[in-house]
Amino acid sequence: MASSTIEEDLKIDGNVVSKSGSVDIKGSVVGDVTGEAINVQLTGSVDGVVSAKRVAVEGKHKGSIKCDDLRFASTAQVRGEVTAQTMTTESGARVVGNINVTGAE
C-alpha cells in the first residue's frame, strides 16, 4: 500500500485522493480527504469530509468522517458528523457532533 504524507509546513486548499494508499496529515487540509487509511497526526488538521476504511485522529478535524474503523487519540479535537462501524476513543478526546456507530456488518 502506498503512503503519502502532508508535512507540517504544507497547507492544501482542495481535495486529496489516494486510490489505494494511506495519507498521513501533519499539516493542514481544507477540503475532502479520501484513501484506504487516513491518519490526522497531532500537528495535523482537516476541514472537510474524511472517507476511508481506517481513520485515526490525533489532531483536529472539522466536518464529517465516514469509515469502517475509527480511532480518536486523547489529543483529538473533532467537530462534525461521524459514521463508523467501530470506534475507539481514548480518554481526553474532544468530540462534538453526531456520532453513529453501526457495528460490524
Secondary structure, DSSP 4 states (H G I P E B T S, - for coil): --EEEE-TT-EEES-EE-SSSEEEESSEEES-EESSEEEE-TT-EEES-EEEEEEEESSEEES-EEEEEEEE-TT-EEES-EEEEEEEE-TT-EEES-EEE----
